[in-house]
């Protein structure tokens, strides 16, 4: 029996150290079923990034954010975490 853990992978779209395209690629290679395909998520009626939900794994991008979300985009990062925890993506 597998545990009912869920994982989140967060990637800033302006991250030069770990580009989000590579992150999308390795997650897609896991061949997890997609539960909710790519869609935008919003902060103050503006697009804050994208999200795709696979079985047990959620990939979230944060628009124009660098490598460390708390440093570059703390408000978006907090909202993203709240949305993931309460399942409102």
C-alpha positions as CSV (number, residue, x, y, z in Angstrom):
1,X,0.0,0.0,0.0
2,X,1.4,3.4,-0.9
3,X,1.2,6.3,1.5
4,X,-1.2,9.2,0.6
5,X,1.5,11.8,0.5
6,X,1.4,14.5,-2.0
7,X,4.3,16.5,-3.3
8,X,4.7,20.0,-4.7
9,X,7.5,21.1,-7.0
10,X,7.8,24.9,-7.4
11,X,9.8,26.6,-10.1
12,X,10.2,30.3,-10.8
13,X,10.0,31.2,-14.5
14,X,13.1,33.5,-14.1
15,X,15.2,30.9,-12.4
16,X,18.5,30.7,-14.2
17,X,19.9,28.0,-11.9
18,X,17.1,25.4,-12.5
19,X,15.0,26.4,-15.5
20,X,11.3,25.5,-15.2
21,X,11.4,23.8,-18.6
22,X,13.8,21.2,-17.3
23,X,11.6,20.7,-14.2
24,X,8.5,20.2,-16.4
25,X,10.5,17.7,-18.5
26,X,11.7,15.4,-15.6
27,X,8.3,15.4,-14.0
28,X,6.6,14.4,-17.3
29,X,9.1,11.5,-17.6
30,X,7.6,10.0,-14.4
31,X,4.5,9.1,-16.4
32,X,2.1,10.0,-13.7
33,X,-1.5,10.4,-14.7
34,X,-2.6,14.0,-15.1
35,X,-5.5,14.9,-12.8
36,X,-5.8,18.6,-13.8
37,X,-3.9,19.9,-16.9
38,X,-2.0,23.1,-17.1
39,X,-3.9,26.2,-16.1
40,X,-3.1,29.6,-14.7
41,X,-3.4,30.6,-11.1
42,X,-4.0,34.1,-9.9
43,X,-3.0,36.7,-7.3
44,X,-5.0,39.9,-7.2
45,X,-6.6,39.1,-10.5
46,X,-3.2,38.8,-12.3
47,X,-1.7,35.6,-13.5
48,X,0.9,34.5,-10.9
49,X,2.0,31.4,-12.7
50,X,0.8,28.0,-13.9
51,X,-0.1,24.7,-12.2
52,X,-0.5,21.1,-13.4
53,X,-1.6,18.4,-11.1
54,X,-0.5,14.8,-11.6
55,X,-1.4,11.9,-9.4
56,X,0.4,12.8,-6.1
57,X,2.6,15.5,-7.6
58,X,1.7,19.2,-8.3
59,X,4.0,21.4,-10.4
60,X,3.6,25.1,-9.8
61,X,5.4,27.9,-11.7
62,X,5.7,31.4,-10.3
63,X,5.8,34.0,-13.0
64,X,9.0,36.2,-13.1
65,X,10.4,34.6,-9.9
66,X,14.0,33.6,-9.3
67,X,15.6,30.5,-7.7
68,X,14.5,31.1,-4.1
69,X,10.8,31.9,-4.0
70,X,10.9,33.4,-0.4
71,X,13.6,35.8,-1.5
72,X,12.3,36.9,-4.9
73,X,8.5,36.5,-4.6
74,X,7.4,36.0,-0.9
75,X,3.8,37.1,-1.4
76,X,3.2,34.8,-4.4
77,X,5.1,32.0,-2.6
78,X,2.8,32.2,0.5
79,X,-0.3,32.3,-1.6
80,X,0.9,29.3,-3.6
81,X,1.5,27.3,-0.5
82,X,-1.9,28.2,1.0
83,X,-3.6,27.2,-2.3
84,X,-1.8,23.9,-2.4
85,X,-2.5,23.0,1.2
86,X,-6.2,23.8,0.9
87,X,-6.6,22.2,-2.5
88,X,-7.8,25.4,-4.2
89,X,-5.6,25.3,-7.3
